[in-house]
């Protein structure tokens, strides 16, 4: 390898490393890792990756989940962090709420549950 080619390769590697170092913290924070939750984020292992998370949901879904989490909290249920993610704690809180309201216990934000929550 010529010195010129070697320098070009080193520049490309350095630029890639710099890009990784600047983009990784934002991606890491968005992925839900780095907190007290498991590395799969705030979702059960049996769901497909990205389902109900900020990466896999539209912004309106994240907002609706966040409002539902706030409503569940005000009703005395613990949805975990109010983060707009449909994680296991949110699903458990939904099931408890649905049982309390004599709804089908799915742990999902169906229209009937949203209506009862006032979301």
Beta strands, then each sheet from edge to edge (+ up, - down):
end
